[in-house]
Amino acid sequence: IDMMTLPLTTPYFQDIWALMGALVNGFIRLGSVSQFVLLPIIYSKVGLAPALWTASGVGASGLLFGLVTWRVESKLKAAAAQSEAIEERELIAHSDSVPCSDAAASKSSSASSALREFTSTFWLFSCAGMFMYGAIVPFWFIGGKFIQNKWQWTVQQADTLMLLPEGVIVIVAFPMGMILDRYKVCLHTRLVLISVSMIITALVYCTLAMTNVNPLCSMLALGFAYGVANVGYWASIPMVCEGHLMSMAAGIVGAMLSFLPAIVPVVSEHIAQAFGRQTIHDQDAFKIQILGVLALFAALVGLTPLLQHEIKPREKGIVLLPHEDFNSDTTNGHVFQPNSES
């Protein structure tokens, strides 16, 4: 559900992909926040069964929207194929030779050869995302309990506060996507934004774990930092791989993003116990510090691609996406510089 957005939508929104990616992320978070708010109310007023049926109904509605999307996408593909056929006939009519299909043939390759086409920038970018999600996702599972114990808040108060990061993402996503598209923000700047956001995330974790500052400000800062990093990351994926590799890239990124969130809760539990943290509060505080370290790793790895010669600091351009009718030269297969006509 998360990853298939990339190969499905990037061909149709080349000039505003950052905005569309931000909208997708914003709607995903909006669904989460609305359910987090609504389900406890249904549970307390009506009971458990209606709450579960509500959640199931919302999930099942995805089938309807999926079918509509499939139908619309089928029509778009048919229209695109018809348009390409007309253009090809016109090209043949005005040319003595048949168009060369070497470029298209070169793109159909085995999985192993396709993997070799990914640059070091792509792999470093994927690792940065792995550390980013490893630093953020586990906090959703321990943050509420930690806040409840440290500040003696009720479960409802702590859970409400935990909605802030997701809610802030909904607010931040749209303007962030507009800015990235409007000013054609280059990959260099996006990587810096992601890294700075993860440094802020690490500072927020340190503030939560080591001070008694009201957690409200920390959670607002966490939501803003994660919102910027999340939108910047998803909007930049098409800039680190070629269009014909987008589906495989989505699978690789999805697997790497899920890896650390799956193991960090278990590993951090053992590390906390190994360092002699006995009480639940001390263990949770230590785990949050570990998440801060992971956030710093995300910032460091996110900046590493800037050392590669593949990225120029002020490089701006339009990302090559899965339309195969581009005849322009590419810069390392990532970005082409448009002339006045394009």
C-alpha positions as CSV (number, residue, x, y, z in Angstrom):
1,I,0.0,0.0,0.0
2,D,2.8,2.4,0.8
3,M,5.3,1.5,-1.9
4,M,3.1,0.8,-4.9
5,T,2.3,4.5,-4.9
6,L,5.6,5.3,-6.5
7,P,5.5,3.2,-9.8
8,L,1.8,3.8,-10.2
9,T,1.7,7.6,-9.9
10,T,5.1,9.0,-10.9
11,P,4.5,8.6,-14.7
12,Y,1.4,10.8,-14.5
13,F,2.7,13.6,-12.2
14,Q,6.2,14.3,-13.3
15,D,6.2,18.0,-12.7
16,I,4.4,17.9,-9.4
17,W,5.6,14.6,-7.9
18,A,6.7,16.2,-4.6
19,L,3.3,17.6,-4.1
20,M,1.5,14.4,-5.1
21,G,3.8,12.3,-2.8
22,A,3.1,14.8,0.0
23,L,-0.6,14.5,-0.5
24,V,-0.4,10.7,-0.4
25,N,1.6,10.8,2.8
26,G,-0.7,13.4,4.2
27,F,-3.8,11.3,3.5
28,I,-2.2,8.2,5.0
29,R,-1.5,10.1,8.2
30,L,-4.9,11.7,8.1
31,G,-6.5,8.2,8.1
32,S,-4.4,7.1,11.0
33,V,-5.1,10.2,13.1
34,S,-8.8,10.1,12.4
35,Q,-9.0,6.5,13.4
36,F,-6.9,7.1,16.6
37,V,-9.4,9.8,17.5
38,L,-12.6,8.1,16.5
39,L,-12.2,4.5,17.6
40,P,-11.7,5.2,21.4
41,I,-14.8,7.4,21.3
42,I,-16.8,4.6,19.7
43,Y,-15.3,2.0,22.1
44,S,-16.2,4.1,25.2
45,K,-19.7,5.1,23.9
46,V,-20.9,1.9,22.1
47,G,-18.5,-0.9,22.8
48,L,-15.6,-2.9,21.4
49,A,-17.5,-4.7,18.5
50,P,-18.7,-1.5,16.8
51,A,-15.2,0.0,17.1
52,L,-13.7,-3.1,15.4
53,W,-16.3,-3.1,12.7
54,T,-15.7,0.6,12.0
55,A,-12.0,0.0,11.6
56,S,-12.7,-3.0,9.4
57,G,-15.1,-0.9,7.2
58,V,-12.6,1.8,6.7
59,G,-10.0,-0.8,5.7
60,A,-12.4,-2.6,3.4
61,S,-13.3,0.7,1.6
62,G,-9.7,0.5,0.2
63,L,-10.9,-2.3,-2.1
64,L,-13.5,0.0,-3.7
65,F,-10.9,2.8,-4.2
66,G,-8.4,0.3,-5.5
67,L,-10.9,-1.0,-8.2
68,V,-11.6,2.6,-9.2
69,T,-7.9,3.4,-9.4
70,W,-7.3,0.2,-11.5
71,R,-10.1,1.3,-13.9
72,V,-8.8,4.8,-14.3
73,E,-5.2,3.7,-14.7
74,S,-6.2,1.2,-17.4
75,K,-7.9,4.0,-19.4
76,L,-4.8,6.2,-19.0
77,K,-2.5,3.4,-20.2
78,A,-4.8,2.7,-23.2
79,A,-4.8,6.4,-24.2
80,A,-1.1,6.6,-23.8
81,A,-0.5,3.5,-26.0
82,Q,-2.8,4.9,-28.7
83,S,-1.0,8.3,-28.6
84,E,2.4,6.6,-28.9
85,A,1.2,4.5,-31.8
86,I,0.0,7.6,-33.7
87,E,3.3,9.3,-33.0
88,E,5.3,6.3,-34.2
89,R,3.3,6.1,-37.4
90,E,3.9,9.8,-38.1
91,L,7.6,9.3,-37.4
92,I,7.8,6.4,-39.8
93,A,5.9,8.4,-42.4
94,H,8.4,11.3,-42.3
95,S,11.5,9.2,-42.0
96,D,13.2,6.7,-44.3
97,S,14.3,4.4,-41.5
98,V,12.5,2.6,-38.7
99,P,12.9,4.1,-35.2
100,C,15.7,2.4,-33.2
101,S,14.4,0.4,-30.3
102,D,17.8,-0.2,-28.7
103,A,17.0,2.0,-25.7
104,A,13.8,0.2,-24.9
105,A,15.5,-3.2,-25.4
106,S,18.3,-2.2,-23.1
107,K,15.8,-1.5,-20.3
108,S,14.4,-5.0,-20.3
109,S,16.9,-6.9,-18.2
110,S,17.2,-9.6,-15.6
111,A,16.8,-8.7,-11.9
112,S,20.5,-9.2,-11.2
113,S,21.6,-6.9,-14.0
114,A,18.9,-4.4,-12.9
115,L,20.3,-4.3,-9.4
116,R,23.7,-3.4,-10.9
117,E,22.1,-0.4,-12.5
118,F,21.4,1.2,-9.1
119,T,24.1,3.7,-8.1
120,S,25.8,4.2,-4.8
121,T,23.7,7.3,-4.3
122,F,20.5,5.1,-4.3
123,W,21.9,2.6,-1.8
124,L,23.1,5.3,0.6
125,F,19.7,7.0,0.2
126,S,17.9,3.8,1.0
127,C,20.2,3.2,4.1
128,A,19.4,6.7,5.3
129,G,15.7,5.9,5.0
130,M,16.2,2.7,6.9
131,F,17.8,4.6,9.9
132,M,15.2,7.3,9.6
133,Y,12.3,4.9,10.0
134,G,14.2,2.9,12.6
135,A,14.4,6.1,14.7
136,I,10.8,7.1,14.2
137,V,8.5,4.1,14.1
138,P,9.5,2.4,17.4
139,F,8.7,5.6,19.2
140,W,5.0,5.1,18.4
141,F,5.0,2.0,20.5
142,I,6.9,3.3,23.6
143,G,6.3,7.0,23.5
144,G,2.9,7.0,25.1
145,K,3.8,4.7,27.9
146,F,7.0,6.7,28.6
147,I,5.1,10.0,28.7
148,Q,2.5,8.5,31.0
149,N,5.0,7.2,33.5
150,K,7.4,10.2,33.5
151,W,4.9,13.0,33.7
152,Q,2.2,11.1,35.5
153,W,-0.3,11.7,32.7
154,T,-3.4,9.6,32.1
155,V,-3.5,7.1,29.3
156,Q,-5.9,9.3,27.4
157,Q,-3.7,12.4,27.8
158,A,-0.6,10.5,26.7
159,D,-2.4,9.0,23.7
160,T,-3.7,12.4,22.7
161,L,-0.2,13.8,22.8
162,M,1.1,11.0,20.6
163,L,-1.3,12.1,17.9
164,L,0.6,15.4,17.5
165,P,3.5,14.1,15.4
166,E,1.1,12.4,12.9
167,G,-1.2,15.4,12.9
168,V,1.6,17.8,12.3
169,I,2.7,15.7,9.3
170,V,-0.8,16.2,7.8
171,I,-0.3,20.0,8.1
172,V,3.3,20.1,6.9
173,A,3.0,17.7,4.0
174,F,1.1,19.9,1.5
175,P,3.1,23.1,1.8
176,M,6.3,21.2,1.9
177,G,5.4,19.4,-1.4
178,M,4.4,22.7,-3.0
179,I,7.8,24.3,-2.1
180,L,9.8,21.4,-3.4
181,D,7.9,21.5,-6.8
182,R,7.6,25.3,-7.1
183,Y,11.3,26.0,-6.6
184,K,12.6,22.7,-8.2
185,V,14.6,22.0,-5.1
186,C,17.6,19.9,-6.1
187,L,18.6,16.6,-4.5
188,H,21.5,18.2,-2.7
189,T,19.3,20.6,-0.8
190,R,16.7,17.9,-0.1
191,L,19.3,15.6,1.5
192,V,20.5,18.5,3.7
193,L,16.8,19.2,4.7
194,I,16.3,15.5,5.6
195,S,19.6,15.3,7.6
196,V,18.8,18.5,9.5
197,S,15.4,17.2,10.3
198,M,16.8,14.0,11.7
199,I,19.3,16.0,13.9
200,I,16.3,17.9,15.3
201,T,14.6,14.5,15.9
202,A,17.7,13.3,17.9
203,L,17.6,16.5,20.0
204,V,13.9,16.0,20.7
205,Y,14.6,12.5,21.9
206,C,17.4,13.7,24.2
207,T,15.1,16.4,25.6
208,L,12.3,13.8,26.3
209,A,14.7,11.3,27.9
210,M,17.0,13.6,29.9
211,T,14.9,16.6,30.9
212,N,11.6,17.4,32.5
213,V,10.6,19.9,29.8
214,N,6.9,19.8,29.0
215,P,6.6,17.1,26.3
216,L,4.0,19.2,24.3
217,C,6.8,21.3,22.7
218,S,8.9,18.3,22.1
219,M,6.1,16.4,20.3
220,L,5.3,19.4,18.1
221,A,9.0,19.7,17.2
222,L,9.1,16.0,16.5
223,G,6.1,16.1,14.2
224,F,7.5,19.1,12.3
225,A,11.0,17.5,11.9
226,Y,9.6,14.1,10.9
227,G,7.1,15.7,8.5
228,V,9.8,17.6,6.6
229,A,12.1,14.5,6.5
230,N,9.3,12.2,5.5
231,V,8.0,14.4,2.6
232,G,11.5,15.2,1.5
233,Y,12.5,11.5,1.4
234,W,9.5,10.2,-0.5
235,A,9.7,13.2,-3.0
236,S,13.3,12.4,-3.7
237,I,13.1,8.7,-4.4
238,P,12.5,9.2,-8.2
239,M,15.6,11.4,-8.2
240,V,18.0,8.6,-7.2
241,C,17.0,5.9,-9.7
242,E,16.0,5.7,-13.3
243,G,12.3,5.5,-14.3
244,H,12.4,2.0,-15.6
245,L,13.7,0.8,-12.3
246,M,11.0,2.5,-10.2
247,S,9.1,-0.6,-9.3
248,M,12.2,-2.5,-8.1
249,A,13.4,0.6,-6.3
250,A,10.1,0.8,-4.5
251,G,10.4,-2.8,-3.4
252,I,14.0,-2.3,-2.2
253,V,13.2,0.9,-0.3
254,G,10.1,-0.7,1.3
255,A,12.1,-3.6,2.5
256,M,14.9,-1.5,4.0
257,L,12.4,0.9,5.6
258,S,10.8,-2.0,7.4
259,F,14.0,-3.7,8.5
260,L,15.0,-1.6,11.5
261,P,11.5,-0.9,12.8
262,A,11.1,-4.7,13.0
263,I,14.2,-5.4,15.1
264,V,14.9,-2.2,17.0
265,P,12.2,-2.8,19.7
266,V,13.6,-6.3,20.5
267,V,17.2,-5.3,20.3
268,S,16.8,-2.1,22.4
269,E,15.1,-4.2,25.1
270,H,18.1,-6.5,25.4
271,I,20.5,-3.6,25.3
272,A,18.7,-1.7,28.0
273,Q,18.7,-4.8,30.3
274,A,22.4,-5.4,29.5
275,F,23.2,-1.9,30.7
276,G,21.5,-2.5,34.0
277,R,18.3,-0.5,33.4
278,Q,15.9,-2.2,35.8
279,T,12.7,-0.1,36.0
280,I,10.4,0.3,33.1
281,H,10.8,4.0,33.0
282,D,14.7,3.7,32.9
283,Q,14.4,1.1,30.1
284,D,12.1,3.3,28.0
285,A,14.3,6.4,28.5
286,F,17.3,4.3,27.4
287,K,15.4,3.1,24.3
288,I,14.5,6.6,23.4
289,Q,18.2,7.6,23.6
290,I,19.0,4.6,21.2
291,L,16.4,6.1,18.8
292,G,18.2,9.4,19.0
293,V,21.4,7.6,18.0
294,L,19.7,6.1,15.0
295,A,18.4,9.5,14.0
296,L,21.9,10.8,14.0
297,F,23.0,7.8,11.9
298,A,20.2,8.7,9.5
299,A,21.5,12.3,9.3
300,L,25.1,11.2,8.7
301,V,24.2,8.6,6.0
302,G,21.8,11.0,4.4
303,L,24.7,13.5,3.9
304,T,27.1,10.9,2.6
305,P,25.8,11.0,-1.0
306,L,26.8,14.6,-1.2
307,L,30.4,13.3,-1.3
308,Q,29.6,11.4,-4.5
309,H,30.4,13.0,-7.8
310,E,26.9,12.1,-9.0
311,I,25.3,15.0,-7.2
312,K,26.1,18.7,-8.0
313,P,25.2,21.2,-5.2
314,R,23.1,23.5,-7.4
315,E,21.9,21.0,-9.9
316,K,18.3,21.6,-10.8
317,G,16.2,19.8,-13.4
318,I,13.3,17.6,-14.1
319,V,13.5,14.0,-12.9
320,L,13.3,11.3,-15.5
321,L,10.3,9.1,-14.7
322,P,8.8,5.9,-16.2
323,H,7.6,7.5,-19.5
324,E,9.8,5.9,-22.2
325,D,9.4,8.7,-24.8
326,F,12.1,11.0,-23.6
327,N,14.8,11.5,-26.2
328,S,17.0,13.8,-24.1
329,D,20.4,13.0,-22.7
330,T,20.5,12.3,-19.0
331,T,23.0,13.2,-16.3
332,N,23.9,9.8,-14.9
333,G,20.4,8.7,-15.6
334,H,18.9,10.9,-12.9
335,V,18.2,14.4,-14.2
336,F,18.1,16.1,-17.5
337,Q,18.4,19.9,-17.9
338,P,15.5,21.3,-19.8
339,N,16.0,23.7,-22.6
340,S,13.7,26.6,-23.4
341,E,11.4,24.5,-25.6
342,S,10.9,21.7,-23.1
